[in-house]
Amino acid sequence: MKQKKLDTIKTSGFKTPKDYFSQVEEQILNEVKLIDKIDQSGFDVPESYFDSIEKDILNKISSENDSKVVSLVSWKKIMYTAAIAASLILMFNVFFNNGENVTWENLDTASIENYIEVEEYSTYELASLLTEDELNKDNFIENDISENSIETYLLDNVELEDLIIE
């Protein structure tokens, strides 16, 4: 490809259509006439329209507020559905308990302790559940706990740092 020197180019490379400059004046005048017609939209606003529009809108809104509102969610239906679901769950628990009878012997000691901890009973409330014979000092003193079982309990359940701090 030959390189052309820029200083030897005589033309700009742009061309205008034939009779362009004779028709430009007419095109500009036609556009000005169109712009004048755009300003005249053809719609007229009645006299004192903007003075009374606010009152008209407020009157229409107040008349529409008297209409009845129908909610999409009925709380009665939700309550009926919840009652049916609860009764089905209760029915399955009562009739299909797999033959297991819940007794004090079947309960885990850990689950009872967990229940008491979660409920946060005070010592007075727990003491009110026991009789005077069960609360006798001798019952607490006469418990024979071997040193080996105490040592095992402390090693399994107590952290060394807790003992040092106390």
Secondary structure, 3 states (H helix, E strand, C coil): CCCCCHHHCCCCCCCCCCCHHHHHHHHHHHHHHHHHHHHCCCCCCCCCHHHHHHHHHHHHHHHHCCCCCCCCCCHHHHHHHHHHHHHHHHHHHHHCCCCCCCCCCCCCHHHHHHHHHHHCCCHHHHHHHCCCCCCCHHHHHCCCCCHHHHHHHHHHHCCHHHHHHC
